[in-house]
């Protein structure tokens, strides 16, 4: 169970208006998500021009897309959890600085092998961003609107994809495909400096790791002036245990694997669409600029889905909303496969697929943060995303393989609808199991009176 200090730290935000410091933290976390979405999608937007410039086949970019995602897988499992030891703040600052360096180096690649190496290195840093940005955002949000705020922060990832499309449309013509990465490097470096100057550490983390130090006392005073220092147990009583014990213990033995499965299936589909929609639309006869705009529609739809799903989840809970959402996402992808030759219908189907698939992933990210306590929050969210990244690696690779086999556009898209059904099944099963679990163990991992223990982030507002 989480310590009493953790529970008190969370309650310090409840019953109070959201302060300027909290908004600053949430804003910086959202910008981290923007950078992550920008970097992931930058290669897809640069791909049509890069293919023409290098005279390469479309299928050879499959390993390039997969390399970045494989790096994210490694970063999610290793670096994201490391933040539960050193803190959210230093991990986010270091990760963004590393990504800025890798993006600046990307245009200097002169071969597919060089691109693969640089994208893998960048992916390692990106793997640490989402779990820690989401964890920090949740730890600075009051319980009454925690899910809504986390979903809003997670929207930054989708905004990054949209911004990437806009920047690509502006810079590719005058600067070539490398201009996308130069712009991204500059923006990411500026964010790293801003966090160095203005981002505080998590109060929950400080209470668990560094209780009664001057830094923790100062942070407590800034969060809740006049509040008494919470009573916390010795550090070794809340931080012991292996990673798997933290992730699978306290009633999460089946819940955690189902969360991993939902992430795997949905991200397989999401990254397939994000990587290949511009290329597939270009192959279907769209111009380069229209292909980029088709890819942008995916992210715009995801942005709308993020906010709409956040409000629905607040009212109905994760399980019901996400189950229906992923089922509808599969229908939208089938629509793309049938109407890809009709521009207006294709764009509408792409946007609705983004609404369900990208918006649904933000819901899964928020769910992971609510399931695990502070001592394992970045680890739990990181591992869930790590297994999702495995699906993300397979998505672009599978697309490249299908193109190498000369599959048609509609056949390729039709196959990509299958993972959304698997995600719906996993979320639905998770919800049924969670109904039983929360009667004994709340989803936040904190001890509360029995009269409060029936609430669940899967069934109602977290």
Helices and strands as residue ranges (DSSP letters): H 4-11, H 20-54, G 58-61, H 62-86, H 88-106, H 112-126, H 129-139, G 143-145, H 146-175, H 178-198, H 203-209, H 214-223, G 235-237, H 243-248, H 255-283, H 288-316, H 318-339, H 343-371, G 374-376, H 377-404, H 409-415, H 418-437, G 450-452
